[in-house]
């Protein structure tokens, strides 16, 4: 039995698609099971509720060989601790109590770098991993840079105003990963019963790109000029607050942006093993372009 959290989200839904192509028994934890396709609901066992709820995870993890753990930080959380560690603690307790054999989480790059303890959401993710690893289960954290798919939040800007924006320096080259590759890697780990111990697996995408280089590629794929605009950290924080995030989460996003600008995502050497196949150009052609309509 494999348990999937976040099965209707961007990554979790793709992990679930991979697992559904096998004969594995699958159980999902979903706040809104109605968002699952009818064919999926017919194929999986559904436990309704939040994976922060002790009763929900206590029920969902019974008989589980493996758990896919995906946490999307509550945008209104009062602190990083409540968003990551407090949210995860009931699951960690249930993993220990139920003897779950393997856990795969989605987390962040940066462990061992100078900014690891002051990197906002990334710091919270690393603390979450420590809690899960301490359960005694076999554990792998897939550690991420920025997602290519985050640009989907800016489709209206790209389509109607010809630019996208972020707080990163325009010429800073960083790794970028596609969620399709992240999901494929997570599914492989969930289906593989041979690995043991605790560790991290970086997922770096195939190349490092700056925001300006990304703008050039988007322009070429769309056939019209698209530019990048760098926001100040104050403006970035203000935007997060205007979108309804708490003071703590808005500041955590700024702190993560500052940490990335200072090398948080650059502490891992790229190898064939940690480079995933989807290029940014391919992603723009196959995902961004259709999303723009």
Residue pairs with C-beta under 8 A, 6 or more apart in sequence:
1 24
1 25
1 26
1 27
1 63
1 64
1 65
1 66
2 19
2 24
2 25
2 26
2 27
2 64
2 65
2 66
2 67
2 68
2 190
2 191
3 26
3 27
3 28
3 29
3 60
3 61
3 64
3 66
3 67
3 68
4 12
4 15
4 16
4 19
4 26
4 27
4 28
4 29
4 68
5 12
5 28
5 29
5 51
5 67
5 68
5 69
5 70
5 71
6 12
6 51
6 68
6 70
6 71
6 72
7 13
7 15
7 16
7 28
7 29
7 30
7 36
7 40
7 44
8 30
8 32
8 35
8 36
9 70
9 72
10 149
10 179
11 70
11 106
11 179
11 182
11 183
11 186
12 68
12 70
12 183
14 179
14 180
14 183
14 184
15 68
15 183
15 186
15 187
15 190
16 26
16 28
16 40
16 44
17 183
18 183
18 184
18 187
19 26
19 187
19 190
19 191
20 26
20 40
20 43
20 44
22 191
24 191
25 45
26 43
26 44
26 45
27 44
27 45
27 46
27 47
27 60
27 64
28 36
28 44
28 45
28 46
28 47
29 47
29 49
29 50
29 51
29 56
29 57
29 60
30 36
30 46
30 47
30 48
31 48
31 49
31 50
33 41
33 46
33 48
36 44
36 46
47 56
47 59
47 60
48 56
49 55
49 56
50 56
51 57
51 60
51 69
51 71
51 91
52 86
52 87
52 88
52 90
52 91
53 90
54 90
54 93
54 94
57 90
57 91
57 94
58 90
58 94
58 97
58 98
60 94
61 67
61 91
61 94
61 95
61 97
61 98
61 100
62 98
63 98
64 98
64 100
65 100
65 101
65 102
65 193
66 100
66 101
66 102
66 103
66 104
66 190
67 91
67 95
67 100
67 102
67 103
67 104
68 104
68 105
68 186
68 190
69 88
69 91
69 103
69 104
69 105
69 106
69 132
70 105
70 106
71 84
71 87
71 88
71 105
71 106
71 125
71 128
73 83
73 84
73 121
73 124
73 249
73 252
74 82
74 83
74 87
74 249
75 243
75 244
75 245
75 246
75 249
76 244
76 245
76 246
76 249
77 83
77 246
77 248
77 249
78 246
78 248
79 248
80 120
80 121
80 123
80 124
80 127
80 248
80 252
81 124
81 127
83 124
83 248
83 249
83 252
84 124
84 125
84 127
84 128
85 124
85 127
85 128
85 131
87 128
88 128
88 131
88 132
89 131
91 132
92 131
92 132
92 134
92 135
94 100
95 103
95 132
95 135
95 137
96 135
96 136
96 137
100 135
100 137
101 137
101 138
101 193
102 137
102 138
102 139
102 140
102 189
102 190
102 193
102 195
103 132
103 135
103 137
103 138
103 139
103 140
104 139
104 140
104 141
104 142
104 186
104 189
104 190
105 128
105 129
105 132
105 139
105 140
105 141
105 142
106 141
106 142
106 144
106 182
106 186
107 125
107 126
107 128
107 129
107 141
107 142
107 143
107 144
107 200
108 119
108 121
108 122
108 125
108 126
108 143
108 144
109 122
109 143
109 144
109 145
109 175
109 202
109 264
109 265
109 267
109 268
110 116
110 119
110 122
110 123
110 126
110 143
110 259
110 264
110 265
110 267
111 126
111 143
111 200
111 267
112 267
113 259
113 263
113 264
113 266
113 267
114 262
114 263
115 258
115 259
115 262
115 263
115 264
116 122
116 123
116 126
116 259
116 264
117 123
118 255
118 259
119 255
119 256
119 259
119 260
119 264
120 251
120 252
120 253
120 254
120 255
120 256
120 257
120 259
121 249
121 252
121 253
121 255
121 256
122 256
122 259
122 264
123 252
123 255
123 256
124 252
129 139
129 141
129 200
132 139
132 141
133 139
133 141
133 198
138 195
138 196
138 197
138 198
139 197
139 198
139 199
140 189
140 195
140 198
140 199
140 200
140 201
141 199
141 200
141 201
142 182
142 185
142 186
142 189
142 200
142 201
142 203
143 200
143 201
143 202
143 203
143 268
144 177
144 182
144 203
145 174
145 175
145 176
145 177
145 203
145 204
145 205
145 265
146 174
146 175
146 176
146 177
146 260
146 265
147 176
147 177
147 178
147 179
147 182
148 176
148 177
148 178
148 179
148 205
148 278
148 280
148 283
148 287
149 178
149 179
149 283
149 287
151 158
151 164
151 288
152 287
152 288
152 291
154 164
154 165
155 288
155 291
155 292
157 163
157 164
157 165
158 164
158 218
158 222
158 226
158 288
158 292
159 292
159 293
162 224
162 225
162 226
162 227
163 215
163 226
163 227
163 228
163 229
164 215
164 218
164 226
164 228
164 229
165 228
165 229
165 230
165 231
166 211
166 228
166 230
166 231
166 236
166 257
167 230
167 231
167 232
167 233
167 236
167 254
167 257
167 261
168 174
168 211
168 230
168 257
168 260
168 261
169 210
169 211
169 230
169 261
170 210
170 211
170 212
170 228
170 230
171 210
171 211
171 212
172 210
172 211
172 261
173 208
173 209
173 210
173 213
174 208
174 209
174 210
174 260
174 265
174 266
175 204
175 205
175 207
175 208
175 265
175 266
175 270
176 205
176 207
176 208
176 209
176 214
176 280
177 203
177 204
177 205
177 276
177 278
178 205
178 276
178 278
178 283
178 287
180 278
181 203
181 205
181 276
181 277
181 278
182 203
182 276
184 276
185 201
185 203
185 276
189 195
189 201
201 274
202 268
202 274
203 274
203 276
204 268
204 270
204 274
204 275
204 276
205 275
205 276
205 278
205 279
205 280
206 275
206 276
206 277
206 278
206 279
207 279
207 280
208 270
209 217
209 280
211 228
211 230
212 228
214 228
214 280
215 226
215 227
215 228
217 280
217 281
217 284
218 226
218 284
218 288
219 225
219 226
220 281
221 281
221 284
221 285
221 288
221 289
222 284
222 289
222 292
231 239
233 254
233 257
233 258
236 253
236 254
236 257
237 250
237 251
237 253
237 254
240 249
240 250
240 253
240 254
241 247
241 250
245 253
256 264
268 274
